[in-house]
Amino acid sequence: MTGRRKTSMLGKRIQFDDETWAALDLLARDRMMTFPELADEAFRDLLRKYNRPTGLREALRKSAGASADVVPFRRRTARGSKPESRKRRRSKLQKKRR
């Protein structure tokens, strides 16, 4: 291997009766989707139905619980400088008013 991380998709074989396969094939054609795309959508919906996370981000949010509020970082005002404090801004405004 050349140092790259090899990613692979898990594959399973499933069997459908002829009637079910025909219905799924027709649905895939009507929606202009491939069968794997149709299966991905179906399994994602199934996981949501039972309140199971469908991705890493959703799993992390769920594990953090209701207290997982997103707290934004304070933005820097200029390149490399720290944001001004409220006191400093207030004192500048007061000086301007005088």
KOLBA-462607 format. One record per atom (N, C-alpha, C): atom name; residue number from 1; residue in one letter; x, y, z. Coordinates in steps of 0.02 Angstrom, whole numbers, plus 32768, in hexadecimal, padded with zeros to 4 digits. Example, Ala and Ser with C-alpha at 12.3 -4.5 7.8 and 13.67 -1.06 7.14 Angstrom:
BEGIN
N, 1, A, 8294, 7EE4, 8186
CA, 1, A, 8267, 7F1F, 8186
C, 1, A, 8294, 7F5B, 8186
N, 2, S, 8282, 7F90, 8162
CA, 2, S, 82AC, 7FCB, 8165
C, 2, S, 8285, 8002, 818A
! end
This chain:
BEGIN
N, 1, M, 8029, 7FC5, 8000
CA, 1, M, 8000, 8000, 8000
C, 1, M, 802B, 803E, 8000
N, 2, T, 8013, 8075, 7FE5
CA, 2, T, 803B, 80B1, 7FDD
C, 2, T, 802D, 80E5, 8013
N, 3, G, 8014, 80D2, 804C
CA, 3, G, 8007, 8102, 8081
C, 3, G, 7FC0, 811D, 8080
N, 4, R, 7F9C, 8113, 804B
CA, 4, R, 7F57, 812A, 8049
C, 4, R, 7F2B, 80FB, 806F
N, 5, R, 7EF8, 8116, 808B
CA, 5, R, 7EC9, 80EC, 80B0
C, 5, R, 7E97, 80CD, 8080
N, 6, K, 7E93, 808D, 8080
CA, 6, K, 7E66, 806A, 8053
C, 6, K, 7E1F, 806A, 8070
N, 7, T, 7DF0, 8082, 8049
CA, 7, T, 7DAB, 8081, 805F
C, 7, T, 7D85, 804D, 8038
N, 8, S, 7D5B, 8029, 805A
CA, 8, S, 7D34, 7FF5, 8037
C, 8, S, 7CED, 7FF9, 8050
N, 9, M, 7CC1, 7FE5, 8026
CA, 9, M, 7C7B, 7FE4, 8037
C, 9, M, 7C67, 7F9C, 8046
N, 10, L, 7C41, 7F94, 8079
CA, 10, L, 7C28, 7F52, 808C
C, 10, L, 7BF1, 7F3E, 805B
N, 11, G, 7BF4, 7F03, 8042
CA, 11, G, 7BC2, 7EEC, 8014
C, 11, G, 7BA1, 7EAC, 802D
N, 12, K, 7B61, 7EA6, 8023
CA, 12, K, 7B3B, 7E6A, 8036
C, 12, K, 7B0D, 7E57, 7FFD
N, 13, R, 7B04, 7E18, 7FF5
CA, 13, R, 7AD5, 7E00, 7FC3
C, 13, R, 7A92, 7DF3, 7FE4
N, 14, I, 7A5E, 7E0B, 7FC4
CA, 14, I, 7A1A, 7DFF, 7FDE
C, 14, I, 79F0, 7DE2, 7FA5
N, 15, Q, 79BD, 7DBF, 7FB8
CA, 15, Q, 7992, 7DA1, 7F86
C, 15, Q, 794C, 7DBE, 7F8B
N, 16, F, 792E, 7DCB, 7F51
CA, 16, F, 78E9, 7DE3, 7F4D
C, 16, F, 78C1, 7DB3, 7F22
N, 17, D, 7882, 7DAF, 7F31
CA, 17, D, 7857, 7D88, 7F03
C, 17, D, 784F, 7DB2, 7EC4
N, 18, D, 7839, 7D91, 7E8D
CA, 18, D, 7834, 7DB3, 7E4C
C, 18, D, 7807, 7DF0, 7E4D
N, 19, E, 77D0, 7DEB, 7E70
CA, 19, E, 779F, 7E22, 7E73
C, 19, E, 77BE, 7E60, 7E96
N, 20, T, 77E0, 7E55, 7ECE
CA, 20, T, 77FF, 7E8C, 7EF3
C, 20, T, 7837, 7EAB, 7ECA
N, 21, W, 7860, 7E81, 7EAA
CA, 21, W, 7896, 7E9B, 7E81
C, 21, W, 787C, 7EC6, 7E48
N, 22, A, 7846, 7EAF, 7E28
CA, 22, A, 7829, 7ED5, 7DF0
C, 22, A, 7810, 7F1A, 7E09
N, 23, A, 77F1, 7F1B, 7E44
CA, 23, A, 77D8, 7F5A, 7E60
C, 23, A, 7812, 7F89, 7E71
N, 24, L, 7847, 7F6E, 7E8E
CA, 24, L, 7881, 7F97, 7EA0
C, 24, L, 78A5, 7FB0, 7E61
N, 25, D, 78AB, 7F86, 7E2F
CA, 25, D, 78CB, 7F9A, 7DF1
C, 25, D, 78A4, 7FD1, 7DCF
N, 26, L, 7862, 7FCB, 7DCE
CA, 26, L, 7837, 7FFE, 7DB0
C, 26, L, 783E, 8041, 7DD6
N, 27, L, 783F, 803E, 7E19
CA, 27, L, 7847, 807A, 7E42
C, 27, L, 788A, 809B, 7E34
N, 28, A, 78BF, 8073, 7E2F
CA, 28, A, 7901, 808F, 7E21
C, 28, A, 7903, 80B1, 7DDD
N, 29, R, 78E4, 8093, 7DAC
CA, 29, R, 78E2, 80B1, 7D69
C, 29, R, 78B8, 80F1, 7D69
N, 30, D, 787F, 80F0, 7D8B
CA, 30, D, 7854, 812C, 7D8E
C, 30, D, 7878, 8166, 7DAF
N, 31, R, 789F, 8158, 7DE1
CA, 31, R, 78C2, 818D, 7E06
C, 31, R, 7908, 819A, 7DE9
N, 32, M, 791A, 8176, 7DB4
CA, 32, M, 795B, 817C, 7D94
C, 32, M, 7993, 8173, 7DC7
N, 33, M, 798F, 813D, 7DED
CA, 33, M, 79C0, 812C, 7E20
C, 33, M, 79DA, 80E5, 7E12
N, 34, T, 7A14, 80D8, 7E2C
CA, 34, T, 7A2D, 8093, 7E29
C, 34, T, 7A11, 806D, 7E65
N, 35, F, 7A16, 802C, 7E63
CA, 35, F, 79FD, 8005, 7E9C
C, 35, F, 7A22, 8015, 7EDC
N, 36, P, 7A66, 801B, 7EDC
CA, 36, P, 7A88, 802E, 7F1A
C, 36, P, 7A72, 8071, 7F37
N, 37, E, 7A64, 80A1, 7F0B
CA, 37, E, 7A4B, 80E2, 7F23
C, 37, E, 7A07, 80DA, 7F44
N, 38, L, 79DC, 80B2, 7F26
CA, 38, L, 799A, 80A4, 7F42
C, 38, L, 79A0, 8081, 7F85
N, 39, A, 79CE, 8051, 7F8A
CA, 39, A, 79D8, 802D, 7FC9
C, 39, A, 79F5, 805B, 7FFF
N, 40, D, 7A24, 8087, 7FED
CA, 40, D, 7A40, 80B7, 801D
C, 40, D, 7A09, 80E3, 803B
N, 41, E, 79DD, 80FC, 8010
CA, 41, E, 79A6, 8126, 8027
C, 41, E, 7977, 80FF, 8056
N, 42, A, 7968, 80C1, 8044
CA, 42, A, 793B, 8098, 806C
C, 42, A, 7959, 8089, 80B1
N, 43, F, 7999, 8078, 80B3
CA, 43, F, 79B9, 8069, 80F3
C, 43, F, 79C1, 80A7, 811E
N, 44, R, 79D0, 80E0, 80FF
CA, 44, R, 79D5, 811F, 8124
C, 44, R, 7992, 8130, 8145
N, 45, D, 795C, 8128, 811E
CA, 45, D, 7918, 8134, 8139
C, 45, D, 7907, 8104, 8172
N, 46, L, 791C, 80C6, 816B
CA, 46, L, 790F, 8094, 819F
C, 46, L, 7933, 80A6, 81E0
N, 47, L, 7972, 80BC, 81DA
CA, 47, L, 7998, 80D1, 8215
C, 47, L, 7977, 810E, 8237
N, 48, R, 7961, 813E, 820F
CA, 48, R, 793F, 8179, 822C
C, 48, R, 78FF, 8165, 824F
N, 49, K, 78DB, 8135, 8232
CA, 49, K, 789C, 811F, 8250
C, 49, K, 78A7, 8106, 8298
N, 50, Y, 78DE, 80E4, 82A4
CA, 50, Y, 78ED, 80C9, 82E6
C, 50, Y, 791F, 80F3, 830D
N, 51, N, 7924, 8134, 82FA
CA, 51, N, 794F, 8164, 831C
C, 51, N, 7997, 814D, 8324
N, 52, R, 79B2, 8132, 82EF
CA, 52, R, 79F8, 811C, 82EF
C, 52, R, 7A1F, 814E, 82C4
N, 53, P, 7A5C, 8160, 82D8
CA, 53, P, 7A83, 8190, 82B0
C, 53, P, 7A97, 8172, 826D
N, 54, T, 7A97, 819C, 8239
CA, 54, T, 7AA9, 8185, 81F6
C, 54, T, 7AEF, 819A, 81E2
N, 55, G, 7B0F, 81C4, 820A
CA, 55, G, 7B52, 81DB, 81FA
C, 55, G, 7B78, 81ED, 823A
N, 56, L, 7BB8, 81FA, 8232
CA, 56, L, 7BE2, 820A, 826C
C, 56, L, 7BCB, 8249, 828F
N, 57, R, 7BBE, 827E, 826A
CA, 57, R, 7BAA, 82BD, 8288
C, 57, R, 7B6A, 82B5, 82B1
N, 58, E, 7B39, 8292, 8295
CA, 58, E, 7AFA, 8286, 82B8
C, 58, E, 7B05, 825B, 82F6
N, 59, A, 7B31, 822A, 82F2
CA, 59, A, 7B41, 81FF, 832B
C, 59, A, 7B61, 8227, 8363
N, 60, L, 7B8E, 8254, 8352
CA, 60, L, 7BAF, 827E, 8385
C, 60, L, 7B7D, 82AD, 83A6
N, 61, R, 7B51, 82CA, 837F
CA, 61, R, 7B1E, 82F7, 839C
C, 61, R, 7AF0, 82D0, 83CB
N, 62, K, 7ADD, 8294, 83B6
CA, 62, K, 7AB0, 826C, 83DF
C, 62, K, 7AD3, 8256, 8420
N, 63, S, 7B13, 8246, 841C
CA, 63, S, 7B36, 8230, 8458
C, 63, S, 7B42, 8269, 8489
N, 64, A, 7B45, 82A7, 846F
CA, 64, A, 7B4F, 82E1, 849A
C, 64, A, 7B0F, 82F3, 84C0
N, 65, G, 7AD6, 82DE, 84A6
CA, 65, G, 7A97, 82EA, 84C9
C, 65, G, 7A7A, 832F, 84BA
N, 66, A, 7A4A, 8342, 84E1
CA, 66, A, 7A25, 8380, 84D6
C, 66, A, 7A50, 83BD, 84E6
N, 67, S, 7A85, 83B5, 850D
CA, 67, S, 7AAE, 83EE, 8520
C, 67, S, 7AE1, 8400, 84EA
N, 68, A, 7ADB, 83E3, 84B0
CA, 68, A, 7B0C, 83EE, 847C
C, 68, A, 7AFD, 842D, 8453
N, 69, D, 7AFF, 8467, 8475
CA, 69, D, 7AF6, 84A6, 8451
C, 69, D, 7B36, 84B7, 842D
N, 70, V, 7B2E, 84D2, 83F2
CA, 70, V, 7B68, 84E7, 83CB
C, 70, V, 7B7A, 852E, 83E3
N, 71, V, 7BB6, 8535, 83FB
CA, 71, V, 7BCE, 8575, 8413
C, 71, V, 7BFF, 8591, 83E0
N, 72, P, 7BEE, 85C8, 83BF
CA, 72, P, 7C1B, 85E3, 838C
C, 72, P, 7C58, 8603, 83AC
N, 73, F, 7C90, 85FD, 8389
CA, 73, F, 7CCE, 861D, 83A0
C, 73, F, 7CC9, 8668, 8392
N, 74, R, 7CEB, 868F, 83BB
CA, 74, R, 7CED, 86D7, 83AF
C, 74, R, 7D1A, 86E2, 8373
N, 75, R, 7D05, 870C, 8346
CA, 75, R, 7D2C, 871A, 8309
C, 75, R, 7D63, 874B, 8319
N, 76, R, 7D99, 8743, 82F7
CA, 76, R, 7DD1, 8772, 82FD
C, 76, R, 7DC2, 87AE, 82D1
N, 77, T, 7DD2, 87EA, 82EA
CA, 77, T, 7DC2, 8827, 82C5
C, 77, T, 7DF1, 8833, 828A
N, 78, A, 7E31, 882A, 8294
CA, 78, A, 7E61, 8832, 825F
C, 78, A, 7E90, 87F7, 825F
N, 79, R, 7EB6, 87F1, 822C
CA, 79, R, 7EE2, 87B7, 8227
C, 79, R, 7F12, 87B4, 8262
N, 80, G, 7F0A, 8780, 828A
CA, 80, G, 7F37, 8774, 82C2
C, 80, G, 7F27, 8799, 8301
N, 81, S, 7EF8, 87C8, 8300
CA, 81, S, 7EE9, 87ED, 833D
C, 81, S, 7EAE, 87CD, 8361
N, 82, K, 7EAB, 87D9, 83A1
CA, 82, K, 7E75, 87BC, 83C9
C, 82, K, 7E38, 87E9, 83C6
N, 83, P, 7DFC, 87CE, 83CF
CA, 83, P, 7DC0, 87F7, 83CF
C, 83, P, 7DC0, 8828, 840A
N, 84, E, 7DA2, 8861, 83FE
CA, 84, E, 7D9E, 8893, 8434
C, 84, E, 7D6E, 887D, 846A
N, 85, S, 7D7E, 8890, 84A7
CA, 85, S, 7D51, 8880, 84DE
C, 85, S, 7D19, 88B4, 84DF
N, 86, R, 7CE3, 88A5, 8501
CA, 86, R, 7CAB, 88D4, 8506
C, 86, R, 7CC0, 8914, 8529
N, 87, K, 7CE9, 890E, 855D
CA, 87, K, 7CFF, 8949, 8582
C, 87, K, 7D25, 8977, 8554
N, 88, R, 7D52, 895C, 852C
CA, 88, R, 7D7B, 8985, 84FF
C, 88, R, 7D4E, 89A8, 84CB
N, 89, R, 7D1E, 8984, 84AF
CA, 89, R, 7CF0, 89A2, 847F
C, 89, R, 7CC7, 89D9, 849F
N, 90, R, 7CAF, 89CD, 84DC
CA, 90, R, 7C87, 89FE, 8500
C, 90, R, 7CAF, 8A3D, 850D
N, 91, S, 7CED, 8A34, 8523
CA, 91, S, 7D16, 8A6F, 8532
C, 91, S, 7D26, 8A97, 84F2
N, 92, K, 7D2F, 8A76, 84BA
CA, 92, K, 7D3A, 8A99, 847B
C, 92, K, 7CFD, 8AC2, 8467
N, 93, L, 7CC1, 8AA4, 8471
CA, 93, L, 7C83, 8AC8, 8461
C, 93, L, 7C7B, 8B05, 848C
N, 94, Q, 7C89, 8AFE, 84CC
CA, 94, Q, 7C83, 8B36, 84FB
C, 94, Q, 7CB3, 8B6E, 84E9
N, 95, K, 7CF0, 8B5E, 84D5
CA, 95, K, 7D20, 8B91, 84C1
C, 95, K, 7D09, 8BB6, 8483
N, 96, K, 7CEA, 8B93, 8454
CA, 96, K, 7CD2, 8BB3, 8417
C, 96, K, 7C99, 8BE3, 8426
N, 97, R, 7C70, 8BD3, 8456
CA, 97, R, 7C36, 8BFD, 8468
C, 97, R, 7C4C, 8C3E, 8489
N, 98, R, 7C85, 8C3F, 84A9
CA, 98, R, 7C9C, 8C7A, 84CD
C, 98, R, 7CB5, 8CAF, 84A1
! end
